[in-house]
Amino acid sequence: MSDSLLIIEDELLLGKEMQRRFVKQGWDVMLADDIASARRYFIDDGLQPLVVLADMNLPDGTSLDLLDELRETTTVKGEWILLTAYGTIPDSVRALHLGAHDFLEKPVDDARLDLAIQRAARSARAHRRLLNESANQAAKNGAERFIGRSERAKETRHLLRQIGQADFSALVLRGDTGTGKGLAARILHYGGPRAEGPMVEVNCAALPDELLESELFGHEAGAFTGAKGRREGLFEQAHGGTLFLDEIGEMELGLQAKLLKAVEDRRIRRVGGNREITIDVRIIAATNRDLETEVAANRFRSDLYHRLSVFQIVLPSLSQRLEDIEDLVTAFVAEFNERTNRKIETVPHEVWEKLKAYHWPGNVRELRNVIERCVLLSEGNSLDPRWLQLGSSAPPPSMPENGNQIVFPIDGSISLDEMERRMIEEALKRKRGNVTKAAGLLGISRQTMRYRIEKHHIDVSELH
């Protein structure tokens, strides 16, 4: 399929001559002799030419006004080259401001025009590849990827859609391991205004502190042993997009101070460098820790916590939305059927019972791994229950009361989030739903208690 070129030229002979020339070069060429006919190509026909070659001044207006109008009402995906017999500096400045690729004065020789068209075509193709990649990522990472019919899942999807549309500076994702913090970060990035920019991810727990600093900020040659050349850090790589800092609660305090400065000042300095670099980056931080508790214990900087917490989204554990298991299993079976060329069509009643009775300490990630194993090892078209290998499907042990104590098992059968929820519920029960007294019993402020109640969606009225 030929690339499309739109020529807007009111001198009919010149327009026809350029049309013949570029048709011979393999272009699919359309010709318009005024603004009105060019507008019909764009608005009525939905044309998105790879390159537009336009005379600046036309009988019914200027091509700059048309470009400005199209930028406001449509998505301009091609590159524009503007031609004029008497160009002015203000026109040149406006053309560049509107995103025109080039600005040429007439008469322009054929070789120079060919070169300008080739450069514009290369630029337009590269831009379209980025747009297509961004659109594909947005389709693969839409809010509907947070699967589930439960109220918690619906609420989380709504938050991801609503917050994702805002160009926020920072956000914290909280939730147990395996609840989908990475998925939520991708939904926020590809569903928002920075979708065309890069998304760069780093796990703060996976790198030693000195290496993490170099990864984040980059380094100059000779900054430390082994630094043979200059290296751009992740902040620079994420410029114009999103930097996803997973497990930020594992970052040591000294590096937290440098991160805070970068977020506040929007400038960084490479390790071993003496020049500050301006960056435009949105931060999404994820953690399975309670950062308020970490701040109180002086393990996390309070100023960084408050700077990052422009928004907070708490992702529910799978045990809090067991009604979503059916939707999740259906999606995972379809995914692994396609990936492994299997044809699992039936999930027996016995499998559903075991899945819904299990307490899922590993959350959605554990469920996904279980279904992958079952799809790979099941014979025929039915999911074989023997490959679930869930161990005991009994619910987490209850908490015996021992005076002013609550006893929890430490065998991994109950998550930290679940422990916290049960402690709050027990304190509210003992104080007949009085939030202030329950907070005093646990040694926390009333404000913190209120936050915990909202976090775990606890109905205080049921605990009077």
C-alpha positions in Angstrom: 0.0 0.0 0.0 1.4 3.4 -1.0 2.0 6.2 1.5 -0.4 9.1 1.1 0.7 12.6 0.3 -1.7 15.6 0.3 -0.6 18.6 -1.8 -2.4 21.9 -1.0 -1.5 24.3 -3.8 -3.7 27.0 -5.6 -1.4 27.3 -8.6 -3.0 24.5 -10.6 -0.1 23.9 -13.0 2.5 23.7 -10.2 0.1 21.4 -8.1 -0.4 19.0 -11.1 3.4 18.9 -11.8 4.2 18.0 -8.1 1.4 15.4 -8.2 2.9 13.7 -11.3 6.3 13.8 -9.8 5.4 12.2 -6.5 3.1 9.6 -8.1 6.2 8.4 -10.1 8.0 8.0 -6.8 5.3 5.7 -5.5 3.2 8.1 -3.5 -0.6 8.0 -3.4 -1.2 11.7 -4.0 -4.3 13.9 -3.4 -4.5 17.5 -4.6 -6.4 20.4 -3.1 -6.4 23.9 -4.4 -7.9 25.7 -1.4 -8.5 25.4 2.4 -12.1 24.3 1.9 -11.3 21.3 -0.3 -8.3 20.4 2.0 -10.7 20.5 5.0 -13.1 18.1 3.2 -10.3 15.6 2.8 -9.5 15.8 6.6 -13.0 16.2 8.1 -15.4 14.5 5.7 -13.2 11.8 4.3 -11.1 11.2 7.5 -7.9 11.4 5.5 -4.7 11.0 7.6 -1.9 11.6 5.0 1.6 10.6 5.9 2.9 14.0 4.7 1.1 17.3 3.8 2.9 19.6 1.4 1.0 22.9 1.7 1.3 26.4 0.2 1.1 28.9 3.0 -1.3 31.4 1.5 -4.4 30.2 -0.3 -7.4 32.0 -1.7 -9.6 31.3 1.3 -7.1 31.4 4.2 -3.7 30.1 5.3 -2.4 26.6 5.8 -1.2 27.6 9.3 -4.8 28.4 10.3 -5.9 25.0 8.9 -3.2 23.2 10.8 -4.1 25.0 14.0 -7.8 24.1 13.5 -7.0 20.4 12.8 -4.8 20.2 16.0 -7.8 21.4 18.0 -10.4 19.1 16.5 -8.6 16.0 15.3 -5.4 14.1 15.9 -2.7 15.2 13.4 -0.7 12.1 12.7 1.3 13.2 9.6 4.1 15.7 9.1 3.5 19.1 7.4 5.8 20.9 5.1 4.9 24.5 4.4 5.8 26.4 1.2 5.7 30.2 0.8 7.0 32.8 -1.7 7.6 35.4 1.0 8.1 33.8 4.4 8.3 35.9 7.5 10.0 35.2 10.8 6.6 35.2 12.7 5.2 32.7 10.2 8.2 30.5 10.7 8.0 30.6 14.5 4.2 29.9 14.4 4.8 27.0 12.0 7.3 25.4 14.3 5.1 26.1 17.3 2.2 24.2 15.6 4.4 21.2 15.0 5.2 21.7 11.3 8.1 19.6 10.1 9.7 22.1 7.8 9.2 25.6 6.3 10.5 26.2 2.8 10.6 29.3 0.7 9.6 29.2 -3.0 11.0 28.5 -5.4 12.5 25.3 -4.0 14.6 23.0 -6.2 13.5 19.4 -6.8 16.4 17.8 -4.9 15.8 19.8 -1.8 12.0 19.2 -1.9 12.6 15.4 -2.3 14.9 15.4 0.7 12.4 17.3 2.8 9.6 14.9 1.8 11.8 11.9 2.7 12.8 13.3 6.1 9.1 14.1 6.9 8.0 10.6 5.8 10.6 9.0 8.1 9.5 11.2 11.0 5.8 10.5 10.4 6.4 6.7 10.2 8.3 6.7 13.4 5.6 8.8 15.1 2.9 6.4 13.9 4.8 3.4 15.2 4.9 5.0 18.6 1.2 5.8 18.4 0.3 2.3 17.3 2.5 0.8 20.1 0.8 3.1 22.6 -2.6 2.2 21.4 -1.8 -1.5 21.6 -0.5 -1.1 25.1 -3.6 0.9 26.1 -5.8 -1.9 24.7 -3.8 -4.5 26.6 -3.7 -2.5 29.8 -7.2 -1.0 30.0 -9.0 -0.7 33.4 -11.1 -3.8 32.5 -7.9 -5.8 32.9 -8.5 -5.5 36.6 -11.0 -8.4 36.5 -13.9 -9.0 38.8 -17.6 -8.4 39.5 -17.2 -7.7 43.3 -17.8 -4.3 44.7 -14.1 -4.0 45.6 -13.1 -4.8 42.0 -15.6 -2.3 40.6 -14.5 0.4 43.0 -10.8 -0.2 42.1 -11.6 -0.1 38.3 -13.4 3.2 38.8 -10.5 4.7 40.8 -8.0 3.6 38.1 -10.0 5.1 35.3 -10.7 8.4 37.2 -7.3 9.0 38.6 -5.5 7.7 35.4 -7.1 10.5 33.3 -5.4 13.2 35.5 -1.8 14.1 35.0 -0.9 13.6 38.6 2.7 14.0 39.8 2.8 11.1 42.2 0.7 8.2 43.5 1.1 5.3 46.0 -0.3 1.8 45.3 -0.7 -0.3 48.4 -1.6 -3.9 48.7 -0.4 -7.4 49.6 2.1 -9.2 47.3 0.2 -10.5 44.3 -2.8 -8.2 44.4 -1.9 -6.6 41.0 0.1 -3.4 41.8 2.1 -3.7 38.6 -1.0 -4.1 36.5 -2.6 -1.1 38.2 0.5 1.0 37.4 0.3 0.0 33.7 -3.4 0.8 33.7 -2.7 4.3 35.1 0.0 5.0 32.7 -1.5 3.8 29.4 -5.0 5.2 30.3 -3.7 8.7 30.9 -2.2 11.7 29.2 1.3 10.3 29.3 0.4 7.1 27.4 2.7 8.0 24.5 5.6 8.5 26.8 7.8 5.7 28.2 6.9 3.6 31.3 10.0 2.6 33.1 9.9 0.1 36.0 12.3 -0.8 38.7 12.0 -3.1 41.8 13.7 -1.3 44.6 14.1 -4.5 46.6 16.0 -6.3 43.8 19.1 -4.0 43.8 21.6 -3.1 46.5 21.4 0.6 47.5 24.5 1.8 45.7 23.5 0.1 42.5 19.9 1.4 42.8 21.2 5.0 43.0 23.1 4.6 39.8 20.1 2.9 38.1 17.8 5.8 39.1 20.1 8.8 38.5 22.7 7.4 36.1 26.4 8.0 36.4 29.3 9.7 34.7 32.4 7.9 33.4 34.7 7.0 36.3 32.1 7.8 39.0 33.0 4.4 40.6 34.9 1.3 39.9 33.5 -0.3 36.7 31.8 2.9 35.5 33.6 3.0 32.1 31.2 5.3 30.4 28.3 7.7 30.9 25.0 6.1 31.6 21.5 7.6 31.6 19.5 6.7 34.6 15.9 5.6 34.8 14.7 9.2 35.5 16.1 10.3 32.2 14.8 7.3 30.4 11.3 8.0 31.8 11.3 11.7 30.8 7.8 12.6 29.5 6.3 9.4 31.0 6.1 7.4 34.2 8.6 5.9 36.6 7.2 2.9 38.5 9.1 2.3 41.8 8.0 -1.1 43.0 8.6 -2.1 46.6 9.6 1.5 47.5 9.3 0.6 51.2 12.6 -1.3 50.9 14.6 1.9 49.9 17.1 3.1 52.4 16.8 6.5 54.1 19.7 8.2 52.4 18.5 7.3 48.9 14.9 8.4 49.9 16.3 11.9 50.6 17.8 12.0 47.1 14.5 10.7 45.6 12.6 13.4 47.4 14.8 16.1 46.0 14.4 14.8 42.5 10.6 14.7 42.8 10.4 18.1 44.4 12.9 19.9 42.2 12.2 18.0 38.9 16.0 17.9 38.5 18.6 15.2 39.0 22.3 14.9 39.0 24.1 11.8 37.8 26.4 9.9 40.2 29.8 11.6 39.8 28.3 14.5 37.8 28.3 18.2 38.5 25.4 19.2 36.2 21.7 19.2 37.0 19.4 17.7 34.4 15.7 18.8 34.2 13.3 15.9 34.1 9.5 15.6 33.6 8.5 12.3 35.2 5.4 11.1 37.0 6.1 8.7 39.9 4.0 5.7 40.8 5.3 4.0 43.9 4.1 0.6 45.1 4.5 -1.1 48.4 3.1 -4.0 50.5 4.1 -2.3 53.7 2.1 0.1 55.8 4.1 3.3 55.1 2.4 5.2 57.9 3.8 2.6 60.3 7.2 2.8 58.6 7.2 6.5 59.0 6.3 6.2 62.8 9.2 3.7 63.2 11.6 6.1 61.3 12.2 3.6 58.5 10.6 5.8 55.9 10.8 9.6 55.5 7.6 11.4 56.4 8.3 14.2 53.9 8.8 11.7 51.0 5.7 9.8 52.1 3.5 12.9 52.0 5.0 14.0 48.7 4.3 10.7 47.0 0.8 10.3 48.5 -0.9 12.8 46.2 -3.2 9.9 45.6 -3.4 6.5 47.3 -5.0 3.4 45.9 -5.3 0.3 48.2 -5.7 -2.9 46.2 -7.9 -5.5 47.8 -6.5 -9.0 48.6 -8.2 -11.9 46.8 -9.6 -13.1 50.1 -11.6 -9.9 50.2 -13.2 -10.5 46.8 -13.7 -14.2 46.5 -16.6 -13.7 44.2 -14.1 -12.6 41.5 -12.5 -16.0 41.4 -14.8 -17.3 38.7 -14.1 -14.3 36.4 -10.3 -14.6 37.1 -10.1 -18.3 36.4 -12.1 -18.0 33.2 -9.7 -15.3 32.0 -6.6 -17.2 33.0 -7.8 -20.5 31.4 -8.4 -18.6 28.1 -5.0 -16.9 28.3 -3.1 -20.2 28.9 -5.2 -22.1 26.3 -4.0 -19.6 23.7 -0.4 -19.5 24.9 0.0 -23.3 25.1 -2.4 -24.4 22.4 -4.5 -26.3 25.0 -8.3 -26.7 24.8 -9.5 -26.6 28.4 -13.2 -26.0 28.2 -14.6 -27.2 31.5 -13.9 -26.4 35.2 -15.5 -29.2 37.3 -17.6 -28.3 40.4 -15.0 -29.9 42.6 -12.3 -27.4 41.3 -14.6 -24.4 42.0 -15.3 -25.6 45.5 -11.6 -26.0 46.3 -10.7 -22.6 44.7 -13.4 -20.7 46.7 -12.5 -22.5 50.0 -8.8 -21.6 49.8 -7.5 -18.5 51.6 -5.1 -17.4 48.8 -2.1 -15.9 50.7 -0.4 -15.2 47.4 -3.5 -13.5 46.0 -4.2 -13.2 42.3 -0.6 -14.0 41.4 -0.9 -17.4 43.2 -4.3 -18.1 41.5 -2.8 -17.3 38.1 0.2 -19.7 38.8 -2.2 -22.4 39.9 -4.3 -22.2 36.8 -1.2 -22.1 34.5 -0.1 -25.4 36.1 -3.5 -27.0 35.8 -3.9 -26.0 32.1 -0.4 -27.4 31.3 -0.9 -30.7 33.1 -4.6 -31.5 32.6 -5.4 -34.1 30.0 -8.4 -33.7 27.8 -10.6 -30.6 27.9 -11.4 -30.5 31.7 -9.3 -28.8 34.4 -8.0 -31.6 36.6 -8.4 -31.0 40.3 -5.4 -33.0 41.3 -3.0 -30.3 39.9 -4.4 -27.6 42.1 -2.1 -28.6 44.9 -3.5 -26.0 47.3 -2.6 -27.8 50.5 -5.1 -27.2 53.3 -8.2 -25.4 52.0 -9.4 -24.6 55.5 -9.8 -20.9 56.4 -7.1 -19.2 58.4 -7.2 -20.3 62.1 -9.3 -18.2 64.4 -7.8 -16.0 67.0 -8.1 -17.2 70.5 -8.5 -14.4 73.0 -6.0 -14.3 75.8 -6.8 -11.4 78.2 -5.7 -8.2 76.4 -4.0 -10.3 73.7 -5.0 -11.5 70.2 -3.1 -14.6 69.1 -2.2 -15.1 65.4 -0.6 -18.1 63.7 2.8 -17.4 62.0 2.6 -20.3 59.5 1.8 -18.1 56.6 -1.9 -19.0 56.7 -2.9 -15.4 57.4 -1.6 -12.2 55.7 -0.4 -9.1 57.5 -3.3 -7.2 56.1 -5.8 -9.7 57.4 -4.1 -9.6 60.9 -4.5 -5.8 60.9 -8.1 -6.0 59.9 -8.9 -8.6 62.6 -7.1 -6.5 65.2 -9.2 -3.5 64.4 -12.4 -5.5 64.3 -11.6 -7.0 67.7 -10.8 -3.7 69.2 -14.1 -2.2 67.9 -16.0 -5.2 69.3 -14.4 -4.8 72.7 -15.2 -1.1 72.8 -18.7 -1.5 71.3 -18.0 0.3 68.1 -16.5 3.4 69.8 -13.7 4.4 67.4 -11.9 6.7 69.8 -11.7 4.1 72.5 -10.7 1.3 70.1 -7.9 3.5 68.8 -6.7 4.1 72.3 -6.8 0.3 72.9 -4.5 -0.2 69.9 -2.3 2.8 70.8 -3.0 4.7 67.6 -4.6 8.1 66.8 -8.3 8.3 66.0 -7.4 9.6 62.5 -5.2 6.6 61.9 -8.0 4.3 63.1 -10.4 5.9 60.7 -8.0 5.4 57.9 -7.6 1.7 58.8 -11.4 1.3 59.0 -11.8 2.8 55.5 -8.9 0.8 54.1 -10.4 -2.5 55.2 -14.0 -1.5 54.5 -15.1 -2.3 58.0 -18.7 -1.6 58.9 -18.5 -0.2 62.4 -22.3 -0.4 62.9 -22.0 -4.2 62.8 -19.5 -4.2 65.7 -21.5 -2.4 68.4 
